[in-house]
Amino acid sequence: MKRHRMALTGAVLSLCVALAGCGQKPAETSQAPETTAAGTTKAETTGMPEPNELGIVTADQWTDLFPEIVESYQKNSENSEVENYLELNPEIVTLYEGIGFSKDYNSARGHSYTLEDISATARPHPLSNCLACKTPDYVALMNKYGADFYSMSFEDALAEVDNAISCYDCHLNSPASGPVASRPAFLDATKGADVDPDVLSCGQCHNEYYFDPDTKEVRHPYTNLEEVSPDKILAYYNEMGFTDYQNPRTLTNHIKVQHPEYETVMGAGAQNMNLTCADCHMEKVEKSDGTTYTSHYWVSPVESTAIMESTCVVCHGSVEEVTEKVDKIQEEITARETEVAGVLVELTEKLAEAVANGDYTEEELEAIRSLNRDAQFYWDFVYVENSEGAHNSKLSRECLDKAEELANEALALFK
């Protein structure tokens, strides 16, 4: 399946979550900007840059105030490798038949490439809602156009945006105030949730979402932390009869899961563990003068000895031991993804044959389709979550087991 240990092409929180971590966090965990010896931030003692016409201070404009942070952010352009999932995992051509992911599905790159990649993809993007988590300009355009922005054509909206994911997404124009969530739909879905802002600022884009069938607005299938589990998300979609796409051969109405890192991490009880996305994906760097800053070069914890020593190894042994545990988890989960995908492909082909031959009543076919839909949802929930089991190995195993069980139940219905 997908490659291991991605440098945060979609990962959200801590490997300690996957390994049932103790919840101890490093002494300095804030994403706040560089501090002076007096404990104040440069933004509090120096004038802020002038926002652009959309009201956004861009990353480059912060260089004079936070040179090390901007430099570390710019390093994300080094994460430029792209893998073709359709070549790596050809079974998904069958499983995603009926949606653009069966035609074009590449691995994500660093946040520097969000606009470039969404513009280049062969998957159709008819409306501007596809830009919701690709640019900080989206927030400003929402303020400008209101809810009508969601239904604006993709090309018209793209002509008004210039910036890939950057400072404004997580800080607006107030870096000294720490991280925030700026996406309206996510703010609605997490209203009142007792979750660290560091988690919400990342989770606002690394999550499962859908487009409202009528308004085309971005929505989330939950309104509180108790509803972020795969079971309850599936129940939400089934109750509303939501469909992302229909397989043209089986006529199964499928849900296309997005990238549920937030939901996966929250399902591991991260809100009670005193650990955040920043703790495990953003190094704390001490300069020669004793001041510190948070690197904004997002990495996997297993690619940073400094991060692992301040988080994972506190409870889970040496760096080498933790790395070995993570490798085993990811190897196990990717193997199971492939195994279960094979069962789902078998189910898809048998169902397509049954539809074509007309040997079953519509009632019999609908019973199989219902199981097909639910089984593929549970498999997809794991497949598209970018940690390959590292964020929550228990949940990943449970989802894959449910997917296989449901698929086998459907297969047993064929005569």
PABA-787051 format. One record per residue (C-alpha): x, y, z; chain; residue in three letters. Coordinates in steps of 0.1 Angstrom, whole numbers, plus 5000, padded with zeros to 4 digits. Layout:
BEGIN
+------+------+------+--------+--------+
|   c1 |   c2 |   c3 | chaine | residu |
+------+------+------+--------+--------+
|    X |    Y |    Z |      A |    ala |
...
+------+------+------+--------+--------+
This chain:
BEGIN
+------+------+------+--------+--------+
|   c1 |   c2 |   c3 | chaine | residu |
+------+------+------+--------+--------+
| 5000 | 5000 | 5000 |      A |    met |
| 5011 | 5036 | 5005 |      A |    lys |
| 5046 | 5044 | 5016 |      A |    arg |
| 5056 | 5044 | 5053 |      A |    his |
| 5066 | 5073 | 5075 |      A |    arg |
| 5055 | 5102 | 5053 |      A |    met |
| 5069 | 5135 | 5062 |      A |    ala |
| 5035 | 5148 | 5072 |      A |    leu |
| 5018 | 5146 | 5039 |      A |    thr |
| 4986 | 5142 | 5060 |      A |    gly |
| 4996 | 5130 | 5094 |      A |    ala |
| 4981 | 5148 | 5124 |      A |    val |
| 4993 | 5138 | 5159 |      A |    leu |
| 5015 | 5115 | 5179 |      A |    ser |
| 5030 | 5081 | 5174 |      A |    leu |
| 5026 | 5079 | 5211 |      A |    cys |
| 4989 | 5078 | 5206 |      A |    val |
| 4993 | 5047 | 5185 |      A |    ala |
| 5016 | 5031 | 5211 |      A |    leu |
| 4992 | 5040 | 5239 |      A |    ala |
| 5014 | 5068 | 5252 |      A |    gly |
| 5015 | 5081 | 5287 |      A |    cys |
| 5005 | 5116 | 5277 |      A |    gly |
| 5036 | 5134 | 5289 |      A |    gln |
| 5045 | 5163 | 5267 |      A |    lys |
| 5078 | 5182 | 5264 |      A |    pro |
| 5083 | 5212 | 5286 |      A |    ala |
| 5079 | 5237 | 5257 |      A |    glu |
| 5051 | 5229 | 5233 |      A |    thr |
| 5037 | 5261 | 5220 |      A |    ser |
| 5037 | 5269 | 5184 |      A |    gln |
| 5043 | 5305 | 5194 |      A |    ala |
| 5069 | 5325 | 5176 |      A |    pro |
| 5105 | 5331 | 5188 |      A |    glu |
| 5108 | 5344 | 5223 |      A |    thr |
| 5132 | 5370 | 5236 |      A |    thr |
| 5151 | 5368 | 5268 |      A |    ala |
| 5123 | 5388 | 5285 |      A |    ala |
| 5098 | 5362 | 5274 |      A |    gly |
| 5080 | 5385 | 5250 |      A |    thr |
| 5075 | 5378 | 5213 |      A |    thr |
| 5089 | 5399 | 5185 |      A |    lys |
| 5054 | 5405 | 5172 |      A |    ala |
| 5046 | 5422 | 5205 |      A |    glu |
| 5076 | 5446 | 5203 |      A |    thr |
| 5078 | 5452 | 5165 |      A |    thr |
| 5052 | 5464 | 5140 |      A |    gly |
| 5031 | 5439 | 5120 |      A |    met |
| 5035 | 5438 | 5082 |      A |    pro |
| 5008 | 5454 | 5061 |      A |    glu |
| 4981 | 5428 | 5050 |      A |    pro |
| 4975 | 5424 | 5012 |      A |    asn |
| 4943 | 5432 | 4994 |      A |    glu |
| 4926 | 5401 | 5009 |      A |    leu |
| 4936 | 5412 | 5044 |      A |    gly |
| 4963 | 5385 | 5047 |      A |    ile |
| 4999 | 5388 | 5058 |      A |    val |
| 5018 | 5363 | 5037 |      A |    thr |
| 5046 | 5340 | 5048 |      A |    ala |
| 5073 | 5360 | 5031 |      A |    asp |
| 5061 | 5392 | 5048 |      A |    gln |
| 5069 | 5377 | 5082 |      A |    trp |
| 5106 | 5371 | 5073 |      A |    thr |
| 5120 | 5401 | 5091 |      A |    asp |
| 5101 | 5394 | 5123 |      A |    leu |
| 5105 | 5356 | 5124 |      A |    phe |
| 5134 | 5346 | 5100 |      A |    pro |
| 5141 | 5312 | 5114 |      A |    glu |
| 5104 | 5302 | 5114 |      A |    ile |
| 5098 | 5314 | 5079 |      A |    val |
| 5130 | 5296 | 5067 |      A |    glu |
| 5118 | 5264 | 5084 |      A |    ser |
| 5084 | 5267 | 5067 |      A |    tyr |
| 5100 | 5272 | 5033 |      A |    gln |
| 5118 | 5238 | 5038 |      A |    lys |
| 5085 | 5221 | 5032 |      A |    asn |
| 5091 | 5226 | 4995 |      A |    ser |
| 5117 | 5199 | 4999 |      A |    glu |
| 5089 | 5174 | 5004 |      A |    asn |
| 5083 | 5172 | 4967 |      A |    ser |
| 5082 | 5134 | 4960 |      A |    glu |
| 5050 | 5122 | 4944 |      A |    val |
| 5038 | 5086 | 4942 |      A |    glu |
| 5011 | 5072 | 4920 |      A |    asn |
| 4987 | 5052 | 4942 |      A |    tyr |
| 4970 | 5038 | 4911 |      A |    leu |
| 5002 | 5021 | 4902 |      A |    glu |
| 5011 | 5011 | 4937 |      A |    leu |
| 4977 | 4998 | 4945 |      A |    asn |
| 4959 | 4989 | 4913 |      A |    pro |
| 4929 | 4974 | 4932 |      A |    glu |
| 4917 | 5009 | 4940 |      A |    ile |
| 4910 | 5015 | 4903 |      A |    val |
| 4882 | 4990 | 4908 |      A |    thr |
| 4871 | 5001 | 4943 |      A |    leu |
| 4870 | 5038 | 4933 |      A |    tyr |
| 4853 | 5032 | 4899 |      A |    glu |
| 4828 | 5060 | 4894 |      A |    gly |
| 4848 | 5088 | 4910 |      A |    ile |
| 4879 | 5107 | 4899 |      A |    gly |
| 4902 | 5089 | 4923 |      A |    phe |
| 4901 | 5059 | 4899 |      A |    ser |
| 4916 | 5081 | 4872 |      A |    lys |
| 4941 | 5102 | 4892 |      A |    asp |
| 4953 | 5096 | 4927 |      A |    tyr |
| 4988 | 5107 | 4938 |      A |    asn |
| 5004 | 5111 | 4972 |      A |    ser |
| 5002 | 5145 | 4987 |      A |    ala |
| 5034 | 5166 | 4988 |      A |    arg |
| 5045 | 5193 | 5012 |      A |    gly |
| 5020 | 5221 | 5020 |      A |    his |
| 5039 | 5244 | 4997 |      A |    ser |
| 5024 | 5225 | 4967 |      A |    tyr |
| 4987 | 5226 | 4977 |      A |    thr |
| 4975 | 5249 | 4950 |      A |    leu |
| 4999 | 5235 | 4923 |      A |    glu |
| 4987 | 5200 | 4929 |      A |    asp |
| 4950 | 5207 | 4930 |      A |    ile |
| 4953 | 5227 | 4898 |      A |    ser |
| 4972 | 5199 | 4881 |      A |    ala |
| 4951 | 5169 | 4891 |      A |    thr |
| 4930 | 5151 | 4865 |      A |    ala |
| 4901 | 5147 | 4890 |      A |    arg |
| 4873 | 5172 | 4881 |      A |    pro |
| 4868 | 5201 | 4905 |      A |    his |
| 4836 | 5218 | 4894 |      A |    pro |
| 4833 | 5242 | 4924 |      A |    leu |
| 4854 | 5263 | 4947 |      A |    ser |
| 4847 | 5242 | 4977 |      A |    asn |
| 4876 | 5220 | 4966 |      A |    cys |
| 4899 | 5249 | 4977 |      A |    leu |
| 4886 | 5249 | 5013 |      A |    ala |
| 4918 | 5235 | 5027 |      A |    cys |
| 4943 | 5244 | 5000 |      A |    lys |
| 4949 | 5281 | 5005 |      A |    thr |
| 4946 | 5307 | 5033 |      A |    pro |
| 4929 | 5329 | 5007 |      A |    asp |
| 4899 | 5307 | 5011 |      A |    tyr |
| 4891 | 5321 | 5045 |      A |    val |
| 4894 | 5357 | 5032 |      A |    ala |
| 4872 | 5349 | 5002 |      A |    leu |
| 4846 | 5333 | 5025 |      A |    met |
| 4845 | 5366 | 5043 |      A |    asn |
| 4842 | 5384 | 5010 |      A |    lys |
| 4815 | 5363 | 4994 |      A |    tyr |
| 4799 | 5344 | 5023 |      A |    gly |
| 4783 | 5310 | 5017 |      A |    ala |
| 4780 | 5318 | 4980 |      A |    asp |
| 4817 | 5312 | 4976 |      A |    phe |
| 4811 | 5274 | 4980 |      A |    tyr |
| 4792 | 5272 | 4947 |      A |    ser |
| 4814 | 5295 | 4927 |      A |    met |
| 4831 | 5277 | 4898 |      A |    ser |
| 4865 | 5263 | 4906 |      A |    phe |
| 4882 | 5282 | 4878 |      A |    glu |
| 4867 | 5315 | 4889 |      A |    asp |
| 4878 | 5310 | 4925 |      A |    ala |
| 4912 | 5298 | 4915 |      A |    leu |
| 4918 | 5331 | 4897 |      A |    ala |
| 4914 | 5349 | 4930 |      A |    glu |
| 4939 | 5329 | 4951 |      A |    val |
| 4976 | 5331 | 4952 |      A |    asp |
| 4989 | 5314 | 4983 |      A |    asn |
| 4995 | 5278 | 4993 |      A |    ala |
| 4990 | 5268 | 5029 |      A |    ile |
| 5009 | 5291 | 5052 |      A |    ser |
| 5009 | 5312 | 5083 |      A |    cys |
| 4974 | 5327 | 5080 |      A |    tyr |
| 4958 | 5293 | 5080 |      A |    asp |
| 4968 | 5285 | 5116 |      A |    cys |
| 4974 | 5320 | 5130 |      A |    his |
| 4954 | 5344 | 5109 |      A |    leu |
| 4974 | 5376 | 5112 |      A |    asn |
| 4982 | 5372 | 5149 |      A |    ser |
| 5011 | 5347 | 5153 |      A |    pro |
| 5018 | 5359 | 5188 |      A |    ala |
| 4984 | 5346 | 5199 |      A |    ser |
| 4992 | 5310 | 5190 |      A |    gly |
| 4974 | 5286 | 5167 |      A |    pro |
| 4937 | 5288 | 5158 |      A |    val |
| 4912 | 5271 | 5136 |      A |    ala |
| 4900 | 5294 | 5109 |      A |    ser |
| 4877 | 5272 | 5088 |      A |    arg |
| 4840 | 5280 | 5095 |      A |    pro |
| 4827 | 5245 | 5090 |      A |    ala |
| 4852 | 5229 | 5113 |      A |    phe |
| 4846 | 5256 | 5139 |      A |    leu |
| 4809 | 5247 | 5138 |      A |    asp |
| 4816 | 5210 | 5141 |      A |    ala |
| 4840 | 5214 | 5170 |      A |    thr |
| 4821 | 5241 | 5188 |      A |    lys |
| 4825 | 5236 | 5226 |      A |    gly |
| 4850 | 5208 | 5222 |      A |    ala |
| 4877 | 5207 | 5248 |      A |    asp |
| 4906 | 5202 | 5224 |      A |    val |
| 4939 | 5220 | 5223 |      A |    asp |
| 4941 | 5247 | 5197 |      A |    pro |
| 4973 | 5231 | 5183 |      A |    asp |
| 4952 | 5201 | 5174 |      A |    val |
| 4923 | 5221 | 5160 |      A |    leu |
| 4945 | 5242 | 5138 |      A |    ser |
| 4958 | 5211 | 5121 |      A |    cys |
| 4926 | 5191 | 5124 |      A |    gly |
| 4906 | 5218 | 5105 |      A |    gln |
| 4921 | 5205 | 5073 |      A |    cys |
| 4932 | 5170 | 5082 |      A |    his |
| 4897 | 5156 | 5087 |      A |    asn |
| 4867 | 5138 | 5071 |      A |    glu |
| 4843 | 5161 | 5055 |      A |    tyr |
| 4816 | 5162 | 5028 |      A |    tyr |
| 4799 | 5187 | 5006 |      A |    phe |
| 4763 | 5195 | 5014 |      A |    asp |
| 4742 | 5182 | 4985 |      A |    pro |
| 4721 | 5213 | 4982 |      A |    asp |
| 4743 | 5243 | 4992 |      A |    thr |
| 4777 | 5227 | 4983 |      A |    lys |
| 4791 | 5239 | 5016 |      A |    glu |
| 4818 | 5220 | 5034 |      A |    val |
| 4803 | 5200 | 5063 |      A |    arg |
| 4815 | 5175 | 5088 |      A |    his |
| 4796 | 5144 | 5099 |      A |    pro |
| 4796 | 5152 | 5136 |      A |    tyr |
| 4789 | 5180 | 5161 |      A |    thr |
| 4809 | 5168 | 5191 |      A |    asn |
| 4838 | 5146 | 5201 |      A |    leu |
| 4815 | 5117 | 5209 |      A |    glu |
| 4805 | 5115 | 5173 |      A |    glu |
| 4839 | 5113 | 5156 |      A |    val |
| 4841 | 5075 | 5156 |      A |    ser |
| 4839 | 5056 | 5122 |      A |    pro |
| 4808 | 5038 | 5134 |      A |    asp |
| 4789 | 5071 | 5142 |      A |    lys |
| 4802 | 5088 | 5111 |      A |    ile |
| 4789 | 5059 | 5089 |      A |    leu |
| 4756 | 5060 | 5108 |      A |    ala |
| 4754 | 5098 | 5101 |      A |    tyr |
| 4759 | 5093 | 5064 |      A |    tyr |
| 4735 | 5063 | 5062 |      A |    asn |
| 4708 | 5082 | 5080 |      A |    glu |
| 4709 | 5111 | 5056 |      A |    met |
| 4713 | 5088 | 5026 |      A |    gly |
| 4745 | 5106 | 5016 |      A |    phe |
| 4764 | 5094 | 4985 |      A |    thr |
| 4797 | 5106 | 4971 |      A |    asp |
| 4796 | 5085 | 4940 |      A |    tyr |
| 4780 | 5054 | 4925 |      A |    gln |
| 4799 | 5025 | 4910 |      A |    asn |
| 4785 | 5023 | 4874 |      A |    pro |
| 4787 | 4985 | 4873 |      A |    arg |
| 4774 | 4975 | 4908 |      A |    thr |
| 4752 | 5006 | 4913 |      A |    leu |
| 4764 | 5008 | 4949 |      A |    thr |
| 4762 | 5043 | 4963 |      A |    asn |
| 4796 | 5048 | 4980 |      A |    his |
| 4810 | 5072 | 5005 |      A |    ile |
| 4845 | 5084 | 4996 |      A |    lys |
| 4863 | 5090 | 5029 |      A |    val |
| 4888 | 5119 | 5028 |      A |    gln |
| 4918 | 5120 | 5052 |      A |    his |
| 4904 | 5114 | 5087 |      A |    pro |
| 4935 | 5121 | 5107 |      A |    glu |
| 4917 | 5143 | 5133 |      A |    tyr |
| 4890 | 5117 | 5138 |      A |    glu |
| 4915 | 5089 | 5140 |      A |    thr |
| 4936 | 5107 | 5166 |      A |    val |
| 4906 | 5118 | 5186 |      A |    met |
| 4894 | 5082 | 5186 |      A |    gly |
| 4926 | 5073 | 5204 |      A |    ala |
| 4917 | 5096 | 5233 |      A |    gly |
| 4942 | 5122 | 5223 |      A |    ala |
| 4922 | 5150 | 5240 |      A |    gln |
| 4931 | 5133 | 5273 |      A |    asn |
| 4968 | 5127 | 5266 |      A |    met |
| 4982 | 5162 | 5268 |      A |    asn |
| 4999 | 5158 | 5234 |      A |    leu |
| 4993 | 5179 | 5203 |      A |    thr |
| 5001 | 5178 | 5166 |      A |    cys |
| 5029 | 5203 | 5172 |      A |    ala |
| 5045 | 5182 | 5199 |      A |    asp |
| 5051 | 5153 | 5175 |      A |    cys |
| 5055 | 5170 | 5142 |      A |    his |
| 5073 | 5203 | 5149 |      A |    met |
| 5107 | 5205 | 5165 |      A |    glu |
| 5115 | 5229 | 5192 |      A |    lys |
| 5148 | 5245 | 5183 |      A |    val |
| 5172 | 5263 | 5206 |      A |    glu |
| 5194 | 5290 | 5191 |      A |    lys |
| 5229 | 5298 | 5202 |      A |    ser |
| 5217 | 5327 | 5223 |      A |    asp |
| 5194 | 5305 | 5243 |      A |    gly |
| 5161 | 5317 | 5227 |      A |    thr |
| 5138 | 5290 | 5212 |      A |    thr |
| 5115 | 5288 | 5183 |      A |    tyr |
| 5092 | 5262 | 5168 |      A |    thr |
| 5102 | 5248 | 5135 |      A |    ser |
| 5075 | 5250 | 5109 |      A |    his |
| 5091 | 5222 | 5088 |      A |    tyr |
| 5065 | 5195 | 5094 |      A |    trp |
| 5080 | 5160 | 5097 |      A |    val |
| 5071 | 5126 | 5109 |      A |    ser |
| 5083 | 5119 | 5145 |      A |    pro |
| 5104 | 5090 | 5133 |      A |    val |
| 5124 | 5113 | 5111 |      A |    glu |
| 5133 | 5135 | 5141 |      A |    ser |
| 5154 | 5122 | 5170 |      A |    thr |
| 5147 | 5155 | 5189 |      A |    ala |
| 5109 | 5150 | 5187 |      A |    ile |
| 5111 | 5114 | 5196 |      A |    met |
| 5133 | 5120 | 5226 |      A |    glu |
| 5109 | 5146 | 5239 |      A |    ser |
| 5077 | 5126 | 5233 |      A |    thr |
| 5077 | 5089 | 5224 |      A |    cys |
| 5107 | 5076 | 5242 |      A |    val |
| 5096 | 5091 | 5275 |      A |    val |
| 5073 | 5060 | 5278 |      A |    cys |
| 5083 | 5036 | 5250 |      A |    his |
| 5120 | 5029 | 5252 |      A |    gly |
| 5148 | 5041 | 5229 |      A |    ser |
| 5145 | 5059 | 5196 |      A |    val |
| 5155 | 5026 | 5179 |      A |    glu |
| 5128 | 5006 | 5198 |      A |    glu |
| 5101 | 5031 | 5190 |      A |    val |
| 5111 | 5032 | 5153 |      A |    thr |
| 5109 | 4994 | 5152 |      A |    glu |
| 5075 | 4994 | 5168 |      A |    lys |
| 5062 | 5020 | 5143 |      A |    val |
| 5076 | 5000 | 5114 |      A |    asp |
| 5059 | 4969 | 5126 |      A |    lys |
| 5025 | 4987 | 5130 |      A |    ile |
| 5027 | 5002 | 5095 |      A |    gln |
| 5038 | 4969 | 5079 |      A |    glu |
| 5009 | 4951 | 5096 |      A |    glu |
| 4983 | 4977 | 5086 |      A |    ile |
| 4994 | 4981 | 5050 |      A |    thr |
| 4994 | 4943 | 5046 |      A |    ala |
| 4959 | 4942 | 5060 |      A |    arg |
| 4948 | 4970 | 5037 |      A |    glu |
| 4959 | 4950 | 5007 |      A |    thr |
| 4943 | 4918 | 5020 |      A |    glu |
| 4909 | 4934 | 5027 |      A |    val |
| 4911 | 4954 | 4994 |      A |    ala |
| 4913 | 4920 | 4977 |      A |    gly |
| 4881 | 4908 | 4993 |      A |    val |
| 4864 | 4940 | 4983 |      A |    leu |
| 4875 | 4937 | 4947 |      A |    val |
| 4861 | 4901 | 4947 |      A |    glu |
| 4828 | 4915 | 4961 |      A |    leu |
| 4827 | 4943 | 4935 |      A |    thr |
| 4832 | 4920 | 4906 |      A |    glu |
| 4807 | 4894 | 4918 |      A |    lys |
| 4781 | 4921 | 4924 |      A |    leu |
| 4788 | 4937 | 4890 |      A |    ala |
| 4783 | 4903 | 4874 |      A |    glu |
| 4750 | 4898 | 4893 |      A |    ala |
| 4737 | 4931 | 4882 |      A |    val |
| 4747 | 4925 | 4845 |      A |    ala |
| 4731 | 4890 | 4845 |      A |    asn |
| 4699 | 4899 | 4862 |      A |    gly |
| 4699 | 4867 | 4883 |      A |    asp |
| 4689 | 4885 | 4915 |      A |    tyr |
| 4659 | 4905 | 4926 |      A |    thr |
| 4664 | 4942 | 4933 |      A |    glu |
| 4658 | 4935 | 4970 |      A |    glu |
| 4686 | 4909 | 4970 |      A |    glu |
| 4709 | 4932 | 4952 |      A |    leu |
| 4702 | 4961 | 4976 |      A |    glu |
| 4711 | 4939 | 5006 |      A |    ala |
| 4745 | 4932 | 4990 |      A |    ile |
| 4750 | 4968 | 4980 |      A |    arg |
| 4743 | 4980 | 5016 |      A |    ser |
| 4770 | 4956 | 5029 |      A |    leu |
| 4793 | 4966 | 5001 |      A |    asn |
| 4789 | 5003 | 5009 |      A |    arg |
| 4796 | 4999 | 5046 |      A |    asp |
| 4825 | 4975 | 5041 |      A |    ala |
| 4843 | 4998 | 5017 |      A |    gln |
| 4837 | 5028 | 5041 |      A |    phe |
| 4856 | 5010 | 5069 |      A |    tyr |
| 4884 | 5000 | 5046 |      A |    trp |
| 4887 | 5035 | 5031 |      A |    asp |
| 4887 | 5051 | 5065 |      A |    phe |
| 4921 | 5034 | 5071 |      A |    val |
| 4935 | 5035 | 5036 |      A |    tyr |
| 4932 | 5073 | 5032 |      A |    val |
| 4944 | 5081 | 5068 |      A |    glu |
| 4980 | 5090 | 5062 |      A |    asn |
| 4997 | 5075 | 5092 |      A |    ser |
| 4993 | 5038 | 5080 |      A |    glu |
| 4980 | 5029 | 5115 |      A |    gly |
| 5006 | 5048 | 5135 |      A |    ala |
| 4981 | 5073 | 5148 |      A |    his |
| 4957 | 5047 | 5162 |      A |    asn |
| 4966 | 5011 | 5154 |      A |    ser |
| 4937 | 4998 | 5175 |      A |    lys |
| 4911 | 5017 | 5155 |      A |    leu |
| 4928 | 5008 | 5122 |      A |    ser |
| 4927 | 4971 | 5130 |      A |    arg |
| 4890 | 4973 | 5141 |      A |    glu |
| 4880 | 4991 | 5109 |      A |    cys |
| 4898 | 4966 | 5086 |      A |    leu |
| 4883 | 4937 | 5105 |      A |    asp |
| 4848 | 4952 | 5102 |      A |    lys |
| 4854 | 4958 | 5065 |      A |    ala |
| 4864 | 4922 | 5059 |      A |    glu |
| 4835 | 4908 | 5080 |      A |    glu |
| 4809 | 4929 | 5061 |      A |    leu |
| 4824 | 4920 | 5028 |      A |    ala |
| 4824 | 4883 | 5036 |      A |    asn |
| 4788 | 4886 | 5048 |      A |    glu |
| 4779 | 4901 | 5014 |      A |    ala |
| 4798 | 4874 | 4995 |      A |    leu |
| 4778 | 4848 | 5014 |      A |    ala |
| 4746 | 4862 | 4999 |      A |    leu |
| 4755 | 4851 | 4964 |      A |    phe |
| 4738 | 4819 | 4953 |      A |    lys |
+------+------+------+--------+--------+
